[in-house]
């Protein structure tokens, strides 16, 4: 999985490309840990993401918990397959998905 990161005016955007699974979720977790303190909003662009496993869902939940007190966390560009994963697991009720 590739992670393209941009940070401007406190808003971080992570564009993910590939699969967020057991092998790649540590990379996203590491990128989130390296997020500067001044980042008060996080947007994840899933336009090129093809799959999310339970390991990926755990990282997304940690990102949500980390960013919500600061200002926000949202996901955009979700395809039907990933939306179905979010719906079945209940994550669509927890996460802000646009």
Jmol script that loads the backbone (N, CA, C; Angstrom):
load data "model"
ATOM      1  N   UNK A   1       0.840  -1.176   0.000  1.00  0.00           N
ATOM      2  CA  UNK A   1       0.000   0.000   0.000  1.00  0.00           C
ATOM      3  C   UNK A   1       0.884   1.237   0.000  1.00  0.00           C
ATOM      4  N   UNK A   2       0.480   2.209  -0.762  1.00  0.00           N
ATOM      5  CA  UNK A   2       1.161   3.496  -0.797  1.00  0.00           C
ATOM      6  C   UNK A   2       0.349   4.508   0.005  1.00  0.00           C
ATOM      7  N   UNK A   3       1.058   5.376   0.729  1.00  0.00           N
ATOM      8  CA  UNK A   3       0.412   6.441   1.496  1.00  0.00           C
ATOM      9  C   UNK A   3       1.003   7.764   1.027  1.00  0.00           C
ATOM     10  N   UNK A   4       0.180   8.586   0.407  1.00  0.00           N
ATOM     11  CA  UNK A   4       0.606   9.924   0.000  1.00  0.00           C
ATOM     12  C   UNK A   4       0.089  10.897   1.047  1.00  0.00           C
ATOM     13  N   UNK A   5       1.006  11.610   1.707  1.00  0.00           N
ATOM     14  CA  UNK A   5       0.636  12.492   2.822  1.00  0.00           C
ATOM     15  C   UNK A   5       0.867  13.947   2.450  1.00  0.00           C
ATOM     16  N   UNK A   6      -0.125  14.776   2.779  1.00  0.00           N
ATOM     17  CA  UNK A   6       0.042  16.217   2.671  1.00  0.00           C
ATOM     18  C   UNK A   6      -0.510  16.842   3.951  1.00  0.00           C
ATOM     19  N   UNK A   7       0.176  17.871   4.418  1.00  0.00           N
ATOM     20  CA  UNK A   7      -0.279  18.584   5.611  1.00  0.00           C
ATOM     21  C   UNK A   7      -0.185  20.085   5.324  1.00  0.00           C
ATOM     22  N   UNK A   8      -1.327  20.770   5.449  1.00  0.00           N
ATOM     23  CA  UNK A   8      -1.380  22.211   5.241  1.00  0.00           C
ATOM     24  C   UNK A   8      -2.359  22.827   6.225  1.00  0.00           C
ATOM     25  N   UNK A   9      -1.934  23.882   6.885  1.00  0.00           N
ATOM     26  CA  UNK A   9      -2.804  24.636   7.799  1.00  0.00           C
ATOM     27  C   UNK A   9      -3.526  23.745   8.805  1.00  0.00           C
ATOM     28  N   UNK A  10      -2.823  22.775   9.349  1.00  0.00           N
ATOM     29  CA  UNK A  10      -3.397  21.909  10.371  1.00  0.00           C
ATOM     30  C   UNK A  10      -4.236  20.766   9.842  1.00  0.00           C
ATOM     31  N   UNK A  11      -4.401  20.680   8.526  1.00  0.00           N
ATOM     32  CA  UNK A  11      -5.198  19.609   7.919  1.00  0.00           C
ATOM     33  C   UNK A  11      -4.261  18.614   7.237  1.00  0.00           C
ATOM     34  N   UNK A  12      -4.345  17.364   7.676  1.00  0.00           N
ATOM     35  CA  UNK A  12      -3.553  16.298   7.081  1.00  0.00           C
ATOM     36  C   UNK A  12      -4.448  15.468   6.166  1.00  0.00           C
ATOM     37  N   UNK A  13      -3.937  15.157   4.992  1.00  0.00           N
ATOM     38  CA  UNK A  13      -4.658  14.291   4.059  1.00  0.00           C
ATOM     39  C   UNK A  13      -3.758  13.111   3.741  1.00  0.00           C
ATOM     40  N   UNK A  14      -4.288  11.909   3.969  1.00  0.00           N
ATOM     41  CA  UNK A  14      -3.585  10.669   3.636  1.00  0.00           C
ATOM     42  C   UNK A  14      -4.371  10.002   2.515  1.00  0.00           C
ATOM     43  N   UNK A  15      -3.765   9.891   1.345  1.00  0.00           N
ATOM     44  CA  UNK A  15      -4.382   9.183   0.227  1.00  0.00           C
ATOM     45  C   UNK A  15      -3.773   7.782   0.184  1.00  0.00           C
ATOM     46  N   UNK A  16      -4.630   6.773   0.348  1.00  0.00           N
ATOM     47  CA  UNK A  16      -4.164   5.394   0.406  1.00  0.00           C
ATOM     48  C   UNK A  16      -4.415   4.707  -0.929  1.00  0.00           C
ATOM     49  N   UNK A  17      -3.448   3.906  -1.351  1.00  0.00           N
ATOM     50  CA  UNK A  17      -3.527   3.213  -2.632  1.00  0.00           C
ATOM     51  C   UNK A  17      -3.137   1.757  -2.412  1.00  0.00           C
ATOM     52  N   UNK A  18      -4.058   0.836  -2.649  1.00  0.00           N
ATOM     53  CA  UNK A  18      -3.759  -0.586  -2.482  1.00  0.00           C
ATOM     54  C   UNK A  18      -4.690  -1.236  -1.484  1.00  0.00           C
ATOM     55  N   UNK A  19      -4.109  -2.079  -0.621  1.00  0.00           N
ATOM     56  CA  UNK A  19      -4.876  -2.827   0.382  1.00  0.00           C
ATOM     57  C   UNK A  19      -4.409  -2.450   1.778  1.00  0.00           C
ATOM     58  N   UNK A  20      -5.362  -2.210   2.665  1.00  0.00           N
ATOM     59  CA  UNK A  20      -5.062  -1.944   4.076  1.00  0.00           C
ATOM     60  C   UNK A  20      -5.363  -3.239   4.825  1.00  0.00           C
ATOM     61  N   UNK A  21      -4.310  -4.013   5.064  1.00  0.00           N
ATOM     62  CA  UNK A  21      -4.482  -5.339   5.658  1.00  0.00           C
ATOM     63  C   UNK A  21      -3.414  -5.592   6.712  1.00  0.00           C
ATOM     64  N   UNK A  22      -3.254  -6.832   7.113  1.00  0.00           N
ATOM     65  CA  UNK A  22      -2.306  -7.196   8.165  1.00  0.00           C
ATOM     66  C   UNK A  22      -0.879  -6.773   7.824  1.00  0.00           C
ATOM     67  N   UNK A  23      -0.512  -6.887   6.566  1.00  0.00           N
ATOM     68  CA  UNK A  23       0.850  -6.534   6.157  1.00  0.00           C
ATOM     69  C   UNK A  23       1.082  -5.035   6.070  1.00  0.00           C
ATOM     70  N   UNK A  24       0.044  -4.274   5.703  1.00  0.00           N
ATOM     71  CA  UNK A  24       0.241  -2.846   5.451  1.00  0.00           C
ATOM     72  C   UNK A  24      -0.268  -1.932   6.564  1.00  0.00           C
ATOM     73  N   UNK A  25      -1.124  -2.442   7.442  1.00  0.00           N
ATOM     74  CA  UNK A  25      -1.665  -1.580   8.501  1.00  0.00           C
ATOM     75  C   UNK A  25      -0.581  -1.011   9.426  1.00  0.00           C
ATOM     76  N   UNK A  26       0.530  -1.738   9.693  1.00  0.00           N
ATOM     77  CA  UNK A  26       1.582  -1.109  10.504  1.00  0.00           C
ATOM     78  C   UNK A  26       2.174   0.149   9.851  1.00  0.00           C
ATOM     79  N   UNK A  27       2.194   0.185   8.516  1.00  0.00           N
ATOM     80  CA  UNK A  27       2.696   1.378   7.820  1.00  0.00           C
ATOM     81  C   UNK A  27       1.794   2.578   8.076  1.00  0.00           C
ATOM     82  N   UNK A  28       0.496   2.363   8.035  1.00  0.00           N
ATOM     83  CA  UNK A  28      -0.443   3.452   8.314  1.00  0.00           C
ATOM     84  C   UNK A  28      -0.369   3.864   9.774  1.00  0.00           C
ATOM     85  N   UNK A  29      -0.259   2.886  10.653  1.00  0.00           N
ATOM     86  CA  UNK A  29      -0.138   3.176  12.084  1.00  0.00           C
ATOM     87  C   UNK A  29       1.097   4.035  12.349  1.00  0.00           C
ATOM     88  N   UNK A  30       2.196   3.694  11.710  1.00  0.00           N
ATOM     89  CA  UNK A  30       3.449   4.454  11.847  1.00  0.00           C
ATOM     90  C   UNK A  30       3.284   5.885  11.317  1.00  0.00           C
ATOM     91  N   UNK A  31       2.608   6.033  10.184  1.00  0.00           N
ATOM     92  CA  UNK A  31       2.378   7.363   9.610  1.00  0.00           C
ATOM     93  C   UNK A  31       1.502   8.208  10.540  1.00  0.00           C
ATOM     94  N   UNK A  32       0.535   7.580  11.181  1.00  0.00           N
ATOM     95  CA  UNK A  32      -0.326   8.300  12.128  1.00  0.00           C
ATOM     96  C   UNK A  32       0.436   8.725  13.370  1.00  0.00           C
ATOM     97  N   UNK A  33       1.327   7.872  13.839  1.00  0.00           N
ATOM     98  CA  UNK A  33       2.143   8.219  15.008  1.00  0.00           C
ATOM     99  C   UNK A  33       3.071   9.388  14.703  1.00  0.00           C
ATOM    100  N   UNK A  34       3.500   9.506  13.454  1.00  0.00           N
ATOM    101  CA  UNK A  34       4.413  10.583  13.053  1.00  0.00           C
ATOM    102  C   UNK A  34       3.677  11.878  12.713  1.00  0.00           C
ATOM    103  N   UNK A  35       2.363  11.864  12.804  1.00  0.00           N
ATOM    104  CA  UNK A  35       1.575  13.054  12.500  1.00  0.00           C
ATOM    105  C   UNK A  35       1.941  14.171  13.474  1.00  0.00           C
ATOM    106  N   UNK A  36       2.281  15.348  12.967  1.00  0.00           N
ATOM    107  CA  UNK A  36       2.664  16.442  13.873  1.00  0.00           C
ATOM    108  C   UNK A  36       1.509  16.874  14.776  1.00  0.00           C
ATOM    109  N   UNK A  37       1.849  17.363  15.942  1.00  0.00           N
ATOM    110  CA  UNK A  37       0.844  17.793  16.923  1.00  0.00           C
ATOM    111  C   UNK A  37      -0.068  18.890  16.384  1.00  0.00           C
ATOM    112  N   UNK A  38       0.461  19.742  15.492  1.00  0.00           N
ATOM    113  CA  UNK A  38      -0.360  20.838  14.973  1.00  0.00           C
ATOM    114  C   UNK A  38      -1.438  20.360  13.995  1.00  0.00           C
ATOM    115  N   UNK A  39      -1.393  19.118  13.586  1.00  0.00           N
ATOM    116  CA  UNK A  39      -2.445  18.572  12.723  1.00  0.00           C
ATOM    117  C   UNK A  39      -3.693  18.361  13.570  1.00  0.00           C
ATOM    118  N   UNK A  40      -4.740  19.126  13.261  1.00  0.00           N
ATOM    119  CA  UNK A  40      -5.958  19.029  14.052  1.00  0.00           C
ATOM    120  C   UNK A  40      -7.125  18.426  13.272  1.00  0.00           C
ATOM    121  N   UNK A  41      -6.872  18.075  12.022  1.00  0.00           N
ATOM    122  CA  UNK A  41      -7.886  17.416  11.200  1.00  0.00           C
ATOM    123  C   UNK A  41      -7.190  16.397  10.307  1.00  0.00           C
ATOM    124  N   UNK A  42      -7.806  15.235  10.161  1.00  0.00           N
ATOM    125  CA  UNK A  42      -7.252  14.188   9.307  1.00  0.00           C
ATOM    126  C   UNK A  42      -8.327  13.709   8.347  1.00  0.00           C
ATOM    127  N   UNK A  43      -7.982  13.726   7.072  1.00  0.00           N
ATOM    128  CA  UNK A  43      -8.856  13.202   6.030  1.00  0.00           C
ATOM    129  C   UNK A  43      -8.117  12.049   5.367  1.00  0.00           C
ATOM    130  N   UNK A  44      -8.784  10.908   5.258  1.00  0.00           N
ATOM    131  CA  UNK A  44      -8.211   9.779   4.539  1.00  0.00           C
ATOM    132  C   UNK A  44      -8.984   9.589   3.244  1.00  0.00           C
ATOM    133  N   UNK A  45      -8.249   9.650   2.154  1.00  0.00           N
ATOM    134  CA  UNK A  45      -8.825   9.482   0.829  1.00  0.00           C
ATOM    135  C   UNK A  45      -8.673   8.023   0.421  1.00  0.00           C
ATOM    136  N   UNK A  46      -9.801   7.326   0.304  1.00  0.00           N
ATOM    137  CA  UNK A  46      -9.807   5.903  -0.032  1.00  0.00           C
ATOM    138  C   UNK A  46     -10.116   5.666  -1.509  1.00  0.00           C
ATOM    139  N   UNK A  47      -9.992   6.687  -2.360  1.00  0.00           N
ATOM    140  CA  UNK A  47     -10.339   6.555  -3.772  1.00  0.00           C
ATOM    141  C   UNK A  47      -9.607   5.412  -4.460  1.00  0.00           C
ATOM    142  N   UNK A  48      -8.372   5.132  -4.031  1.00  0.00           N
ATOM    143  CA  UNK A  48      -7.578   4.079  -4.662  1.00  0.00           C
ATOM    144  C   UNK A  48      -7.374   2.873  -3.750  1.00  0.00           C
ATOM    145  N   UNK A  49      -8.088   2.840  -2.631  1.00  0.00           N
ATOM    146  CA  UNK A  49      -7.980   1.705  -1.711  1.00  0.00           C
ATOM    147  C   UNK A  49      -8.953   0.624  -2.160  1.00  0.00           C
ATOM    148  N   UNK A  50      -8.487  -0.634  -2.185  1.00  0.00           N
ATOM    149  CA  UNK A  50      -9.313  -1.721  -2.699  1.00  0.00           C
ATOM    150  C   UNK A  50      -9.860  -2.646  -1.620  1.00  0.00           C
ATOM    151  N   UNK A  51      -9.266  -2.631  -0.416  1.00  0.00           N
ATOM    152  CA  UNK A  51      -9.665  -3.591   0.612  1.00  0.00           C
ATOM    153  C   UNK A  51      -9.233  -3.098   1.983  1.00  0.00           C
ATOM    154  N   UNK A  52     -10.037  -3.415   3.010  1.00  0.00           N
ATOM    155  CA  UNK A  52      -9.682  -3.133   4.401  1.00  0.00           C
ATOM    156  C   UNK A  52      -9.951  -4.396   5.218  1.00  0.00           C
ATOM    157  N   UNK A  53      -8.927  -4.871   5.933  1.00  0.00           N
ATOM    158  CA  UNK A  53      -9.085  -6.043   6.806  1.00  0.00           C
ATOM    159  C   UNK A  53      -9.372  -5.588   8.231  1.00  0.00           C
ATOM    160  N   UNK A  54      -9.545  -6.560   9.128  1.00  0.00           N
ATOM    161  CA  UNK A  54      -9.779  -6.225  10.536  1.00  0.00           C
ATOM    162  C   UNK A  54      -8.579  -5.485  11.134  1.00  0.00           C
ATOM    163  N   UNK A  55      -7.371  -5.815  10.687  1.00  0.00           N
ATOM    164  CA  UNK A  55      -6.183  -5.096  11.165  1.00  0.00           C
ATOM    165  C   UNK A  55      -6.239  -3.636  10.726  1.00  0.00           C
ATOM    166  N   UNK A  56      -6.702  -3.389   9.514  1.00  0.00           N
ATOM    167  CA  UNK A  56      -6.863  -2.028   9.024  1.00  0.00           C
ATOM    168  C   UNK A  56      -7.938  -1.278   9.785  1.00  0.00           C
ATOM    169  N   UNK A  57      -9.025  -1.979  10.125  1.00  0.00           N
ATOM    170  CA  UNK A  57     -10.097  -1.353  10.897  1.00  0.00           C
ATOM    171  C   UNK A  57      -9.599  -0.906  12.267  1.00  0.00           C
ATOM    172  N   UNK A  58      -8.737  -1.701  12.882  1.00  0.00           N
ATOM    173  CA  UNK A  58      -8.177  -1.317  14.195  1.00  0.00           C
ATOM    174  C   UNK A  58      -7.380  -0.028  14.082  1.00  0.00           C
ATOM    175  N   UNK A  59      -6.594   0.123  13.022  1.00  0.00           N
ATOM    176  CA  UNK A  59      -5.807   1.342  12.826  1.00  0.00           C
ATOM    177  C   UNK A  59      -6.743   2.533  12.603  1.00  0.00           C
ATOM    178  N   UNK A  60      -7.810   2.334  11.847  1.00  0.00           N
ATOM    179  CA  UNK A  60      -8.763   3.418  11.610  1.00  0.00           C
ATOM    180  C   UNK A  60      -9.446   3.840  12.905  1.00  0.00           C
ATOM    181  N   UNK A  61      -9.752   2.878  13.756  1.00  0.00           N
ATOM    182  CA  UNK A  61     -10.368   3.201  15.047  1.00  0.00           C
ATOM    183  C   UNK A  61      -9.399   4.004  15.923  1.00  0.00           C
ATOM    184  N   UNK A  62      -8.128   3.628  15.923  1.00  0.00           N
ATOM    185  CA  UNK A  62      -7.128   4.397  16.681  1.00  0.00           C
ATOM    186  C   UNK A  62      -6.999   5.816  16.127  1.00  0.00           C
ATOM    187  N   UNK A  63      -7.022   5.952  14.810  1.00  0.00           N
ATOM    188  CA  UNK A  63      -6.951   7.280  14.197  1.00  0.00           C
ATOM    189  C   UNK A  63      -8.149   8.120  14.605  1.00  0.00           C
ATOM    190  N   UNK A  64      -9.315   7.510  14.592  1.00  0.00           N
ATOM    191  CA  UNK A  64     -10.542   8.200  15.007  1.00  0.00           C
ATOM    192  C   UNK A  64     -10.420   8.686  16.452  1.00  0.00           C
ATOM    193  N   UNK A  65      -9.994   7.810  17.347  1.00  0.00           N
ATOM    194  CA  UNK A  65      -9.865   8.185  18.763  1.00  0.00           C
ATOM    195  C   UNK A  65      -8.821   9.275  18.967  1.00  0.00           C
ATOM    196  N   UNK A  66      -7.758   9.239  18.177  1.00  0.00           N
ATOM    197  CA  UNK A  66      -6.692  10.237  18.310  1.00  0.00           C
ATOM    198  C   UNK A  66      -7.134  11.610  17.797  1.00  0.00           C
ATOM    199  N   UNK A  67      -7.868  11.635  16.687  1.00  0.00           N
ATOM    200  CA  UNK A  67      -8.160  12.899  16.025  1.00  0.00           C
ATOM    201  C   UNK A  67      -9.464  13.558  16.454  1.00  0.00           C
ATOM    202  N   UNK A  68     -10.427  12.822  16.928  1.00  0.00           N
ATOM    203  CA  UNK A  68     -11.716  13.427  17.270  1.00  0.00           C
ATOM    204  C   UNK A  68     -11.604  14.526  18.324  1.00  0.00           C
ATOM    205  N   UNK A  69     -10.817  14.364  19.384  1.00  0.00           N
ATOM    206  CA  UNK A  69     -10.704  15.462  20.349  1.00  0.00           C
ATOM    207  C   UNK A  69      -9.998  16.703  19.782  1.00  0.00           C
ATOM    208  N   UNK A  70      -9.213  16.517  18.730  1.00  0.00           N
ATOM    209  CA  UNK A  70      -8.454  17.618  18.155  1.00  0.00           C
ATOM    210  C   UNK A  70      -9.247  18.431  17.144  1.00  0.00           C
ATOM    211  N   UNK A  71     -10.218  17.826  16.534  1.00  0.00           N
ATOM    212  CA  UNK A  71     -10.953  18.567  15.520  1.00  0.00           C
ATOM    213  C   UNK A  71     -11.679  17.698  14.520  1.00  0.00           C
ATOM    214  N   UNK A  72     -11.137  16.558  14.175  1.00  0.00           N
ATOM    215  CA  UNK A  72     -11.910  15.724  13.272  1.00  0.00           C
ATOM    216  C   UNK A  72     -11.124  14.694  12.505  1.00  0.00           C
ATOM    217  N   UNK A  73     -11.865  13.707  12.059  1.00  0.00           N
ATOM    218  CA  UNK A  73     -11.349  12.608  11.254  1.00  0.00           C
ATOM    219  C   UNK A  73     -12.455  12.182  10.311  1.00  0.00           C
ATOM    220  N   UNK A  74     -12.164  12.163   9.019  1.00  0.00           N
ATOM    221  CA  UNK A  74     -13.160  11.688   8.070  1.00  0.00           C
ATOM    222  C   UNK A  74     -12.491  10.912   6.951  1.00  0.00           C
ATOM    223  N   UNK A  75     -13.301  10.096   6.320  1.00  0.00           N
ATOM    224  CA  UNK A  75     -12.855   9.255   5.220  1.00  0.00           C
ATOM    225  C   UNK A  75     -13.685   9.619   3.996  1.00  0.00           C
ATOM    226  N   UNK A  76     -13.034   9.765   2.857  1.00  0.00           N
ATOM    227  CA  UNK A  76     -13.752  10.066   1.626  1.00  0.00           C
ATOM    228  C   UNK A  76     -13.308   9.104   0.527  1.00  0.00           C
ATOM    229  N   UNK A  77     -14.079   9.052  -0.545  1.00  0.00           N
ATOM    230  CA  UNK A  77     -13.729   8.221  -1.693  1.00  0.00           C
ATOM    231  C   UNK A  77     -13.889   6.735  -1.463  1.00  0.00           C
ATOM    232  N   UNK A  78     -14.828   6.343  -0.614  1.00  0.00           N
ATOM    233  CA  UNK A  78     -15.010   4.933  -0.271  1.00  0.00           C
ATOM    234  C   UNK A  78     -15.776   4.217  -1.385  1.00  0.00           C
ATOM    235  N   UNK A  79     -15.229   3.080  -1.854  1.00  0.00           N
ATOM    236  CA  UNK A  79     -15.933   2.301  -2.875  1.00  0.00           C
ATOM    237  C   UNK A  79     -16.984   1.400  -2.214  1.00  0.00           C
ATOM    238  N   UNK A  80     -17.789   0.741  -3.026  1.00  0.00           N
ATOM    239  CA  UNK A  80     -18.885  -0.087  -2.511  1.00  0.00           C
ATOM    240  C   UNK A  80     -18.393  -1.243  -1.649  1.00  0.00           C
ATOM    241  N   UNK A  81     -17.277  -1.862  -2.019  1.00  0.00           N
ATOM    242  CA  UNK A  81     -16.744  -2.999  -1.261  1.00  0.00           C
ATOM    243  C   UNK A  81     -16.343  -2.577   0.148  1.00  0.00           C
ATOM    244  N   UNK A  82     -15.630  -1.473   0.252  1.00  0.00           N
ATOM    245  CA  UNK A  82     -15.191  -0.996   1.565  1.00  0.00           C
ATOM    246  C   UNK A  82     -16.375  -0.470   2.362  1.00  0.00           C
ATOM    247  N   UNK A  83     -17.330   0.187   1.694  1.00  0.00           N
ATOM    248  CA  UNK A  83     -18.519   0.650   2.394  1.00  0.00           C
ATOM    249  C   UNK A  83     -19.271  -0.526   3.000  1.00  0.00           C
ATOM    250  N   UNK A  84     -19.337  -1.631   2.276  1.00  0.00           N
ATOM    251  CA  UNK A  84     -20.008  -2.828   2.796  1.00  0.00           C
ATOM    252  C   UNK A  84     -19.283  -3.360   4.036  1.00  0.00           C
ATOM    253  N   UNK A  85     -17.954  -3.340   4.022  1.00  0.00           N
ATOM    254  CA  UNK A  85     -17.172  -3.753   5.197  1.00  0.00           C
ATOM    255  C   UNK A  85     -17.499  -2.844   6.376  1.00  0.00           C
ATOM    256  N   UNK A  86     -17.550  -1.532   6.138  1.00  0.00           N
ATOM    257  CA  UNK A  86     -17.893  -0.586   7.204  1.00  0.00           C
ATOM    258  C   UNK A  86     -19.308  -0.835   7.730  1.00  0.00           C
ATOM    259  N   UNK A  87     -20.239  -1.112   6.825  1.00  0.00           N
ATOM    260  CA  UNK A  87     -21.630  -1.347   7.234  1.00  0.00           C
ATOM    261  C   UNK A  87     -21.757  -2.621   8.063  1.00  0.00           C
ATOM    262  N   UNK A  88     -21.151  -3.709   7.609  1.00  0.00           N
ATOM    263  CA  UNK A  88     -21.261  -5.001   8.297  1.00  0.00           C
ATOM    264  C   UNK A  88     -20.617  -4.958   9.679  1.00  0.00           C
ATOM    265  N   UNK A  89     -19.509  -4.234   9.805  1.00  0.00           N
ATOM    266  CA  UNK A  89     -18.791  -4.179  11.084  1.00  0.00           C
ATOM    267  C   UNK A  89     -19.313  -3.091  12.016  1.00  0.00           C
ATOM    268  N   UNK A  90     -20.191  -2.232  11.526  1.00  0.00           N
ATOM    269  CA  UNK A  90     -20.702  -1.138  12.346  1.00  0.00           C
ATOM    270  C   UNK A  90     -19.828   0.104  12.323  1.00  0.00           C
ATOM    271  N   UNK A  91     -18.744   0.068  11.563  1.00  0.00           N
ATOM    272  CA  UNK A  91     -17.847   1.222  11.498  1.00  0.00           C
ATOM    273  C   UNK A  91     -18.503   2.410  10.808  1.00  0.00           C
ATOM    274  N   UNK A  92     -19.509   2.159   9.971  1.00  0.00           N
ATOM    275  CA  UNK A  92     -20.190   3.279   9.319  1.00  0.00           C
ATOM    276  C   UNK A  92     -20.967   4.118  10.333  1.00  0.00           C
ATOM    277  N   UNK A  93     -21.246   3.554  11.503  1.00  0.00           N
ATOM    278  CA  UNK A  93     -21.910   4.289  12.573  1.00  0.00           C
ATOM    279  C   UNK A  93     -20.913   5.081  13.421  1.00  0.00           C
ATOM    280  N   UNK A  94     -19.648   4.695  13.376  1.00  0.00           N
ATOM    281  CA  UNK A  94     -18.612   5.315  14.202  1.00  0.00           C
ATOM    282  C   UNK A  94     -17.850   6.393  13.436  1.00  0.00           C
ATOM    283  N   UNK A  95     -17.468   6.076  12.200  1.00  0.00           N
ATOM    284  CA  UNK A  95     -16.623   6.947  11.404  1.00  0.00           C
ATOM    285  C   UNK A  95     -17.449   7.940  10.582  1.00  0.00           C
ATOM    286  N   UNK A  96     -16.855   9.071  10.266  1.00  0.00           N
ATOM    287  CA  UNK A  96     -17.469  10.033   9.355  1.00  0.00           C
ATOM    288  C   UNK A  96     -16.990   9.681   7.961  1.00  0.00           C
ATOM    289  N   UNK A  97     -17.933   9.254   7.120  1.00  0.00           N
ATOM    290  CA  UNK A  97     -17.617   8.809   5.762  1.00  0.00           C
ATOM    291  C   UNK A  97     -18.364   9.706   4.790  1.00  0.00           C
ATOM    292  N   UNK A  98     -17.610  10.321   3.900  1.00  0.00           N
ATOM    293  CA  UNK A  98     -18.225  11.219   2.902  1.00  0.00           C
ATOM    294  C   UNK A  98     -18.027  10.671   1.508  1.00  0.00           C
TER     295      UNK A  98
END
end "model"
wireframe off; spacefill off
backbone 0.3
color backbone group
